[in-house]
């Protein structure tokens, strides 16, 4: 099976994430997309992160009923901070019959040179890059056959924007799936 790994904090997951995952499934040969919830990204501050299990549950709510989308807690069992190369090695060992690819935004791809063992990742894994406003990935690729640029829909939704709206008491309806909004409001997350 061909699996696309969509790594992220998902703090919280929103419609933009789901649209990207669905777009990749429809415009590639991937069979599934796994949302890999990262407990701690080594390149991001962790101060504003909701507890990893709460974020995982919100992702589970968001993909409920979707056969090709899964919420994964793989990195919860691995040493922190989470390094993609370590997660990939763990997955290859645990699921040797699956073929794994990475899904990321052009903003993350522009920082891939800062990733642990990034050359190994670039040489051994297919990477699907979706464009993000202000980040043009084409100049970074240099004809690498392992990197596929996606012309996915661009939405100006970010988890930061959602958290800011929550703190201001503004509605996040239509920014996140309804069951995710209900969980956030019921548990007073990000307030």
Buried (B, 14 or more C-beta within 10 A) or exposed (E): EEBBBBBBBBBBBBBBBBBBBBBBBEEBEBBBBBBBBBBBBBEEEBEEBBEBEBBBBBBBBBBEEBEBBBBBBBBBEBEBBBBBBBBBBBBBEEEEEBBBBBBBBBBBBBEBEEBEBBEEBBEEBBBBBBBBEEBEBEEBBEEEEBBBBBEBEEBEBBBEBBBEBBEEEEEBEEBBBEEBBEBBBEEEBBE
